Amino acid sequence: MTDTTAARSAAGGRSHAQVQPEVTKWAGWVIFAGILMTMIGVFHGIEGLVAILRDNYYLVGKNGMVVEVDYTAWGWIHLITGVVLFAAGLGVQTGQMWARVVGVVVAVLSAIVNFVFIASYPLWSLTLIAMDILVIYALTAHGRETKLV
């Protein structure tokens, strides 16, 4: 008689062993999303510091952006977004629920910020938007699987 059979017999036919959900390949994608979040956070931080320290670095004048804003203010937005994304990315890699929620919200905001910034650096902004979409998908569709790893 196996341990499971003995446990069922002792409990009147019911098993007290908890069934653990199976870890799938998507858990790796969620960890990948966390790593992407930290990278995007660093990228935002660099963009933010450049905008704060060198107003004339970006090629588009203030009138050419989707939203008219001072590059210094825009730099602070990028810097703050970057710090939050970096921290949430570390949290996602450790399986924290708060980090998944923050990650989705900030990835959406990051995509919007990069869309507004698209006139300055179109290819770079589109690259970051694509990375944000990957993060949102991994965290919303498969985020709970990091708790199992």
N, C-alpha and C positions, 0 to 999 in steps of 0.2 A: 504494500500500500504506500503510495507517495504522500508527501507532506500535504499537498493540496487536497487529495482524497481524504486524508485523515482530518483535515480542518473542516471539510464539508460534512463528514460523518459526525463530528463532534458538535457542529452547529445545526444539526438537523437538516443537512442537505445544502446549506448555503455556505458560500465561501466568504471569508472575511478579508481575503487578500484584495487590495485595491488594484484595479487594472490601470496601468500607466499608459497614457497615450503614446503612440509610436512617434519617435523622432524621424522626420523626413529630411530630404535633401534641402527643403526650404529653410531650415534652421541656418544653414550656411549662407543663404541669400540674405537673411535678416542680419547676420553678423557683417556681411558685405555692405548692407545698407548703413550699418553703424560706422563702418570704416569710411564709406562715402561721405557720411555726414561730417565726420571729423575733417576730411579733406576739403569739403565744400566750406566748412567753417574757416579753415586756414585761408582758402582762396578769398572768401569774403573779407577776412581780416586784412589781407594784403591789399585788396582793392580799396578798402576803407582807409588804411594808412596812407596809401598813395594819394587818394582824393583829399585827405586832411592836410598832408604835408606839401603837396604840389598841386595847387589849384589848376594850373595851366597844362597839366600832363595829358588829360583826356582831349581827344581831337574835336569833339562837338562842343559848340558854344552852348551856353545855358538855354538859348532859345530853341536849339535843335532837339532837346530831349522831349520825351512824351509828357513829362511833368516838369514844369519850370521850378528848379530848386538850385540852391547854391551847392557847389561841389563839396564844400566843407561839411555841410549838413548831410549831404548824400554819403560822404565818407563815414560819418558817425553811424548812419543807418547800416551801412555795410559792416562796420566794425562790430556793432552790437549784435547784428544778425549772426555774424561769424562766431562770436564768443558763445552765444546760446546754442548754435548748431554743433559746435565742437563739444560742448559739455553734454548735450543730449546724445550725441554720437557715442561718447564714452559710456553713457548710461544704457543705451541700446545694446552695446556689446556685453554688458553685464546682466541683461535681461530685465531691466527696470521698466515697469509699466508707465510711470510718469514720463520717462524718456521717449517712449513710443508716441505718446500723446503730444508732447512738446515737439518731437521730431516731425510729425505730420504737419502740425500747425506752422512751424517755422519753415519747413520745406515748401509749403504753399506760399508763405510770405516771401521766401527766397526766390521762387519762380516769378512772383509778381514784381519784386524789386529788380530782378534781372530783365524782365520784359520792359520795364520802364527805362532801364539802363541800356537797352539794345542799340540805341543810336550811337552810343559811344564805342562800344565793342560788340558788333553783331554776332560774330562767330563764337566768341567767348561767352556771351550771354546765352546763346542758344545751347551751348555745351552744358552750362550750369543748369539751365531749365531742364534739359534731358536727364541730368543726374538727379535733380529734384524729383522728377516723375518716377524714376527708378526707386528712390528712397520711399516715396509715398506708397507705391505699389507694394514693396516688400513689407513695409510696416503695417499696412492695413490688411493685406491678404494673408500674411504669414507671420506676423509679429509675435503671436503667442507661443510659437514654437521655440523661442529662445529660452523660455522658462524650463524647457525640458532638457536642455543641453547641460 
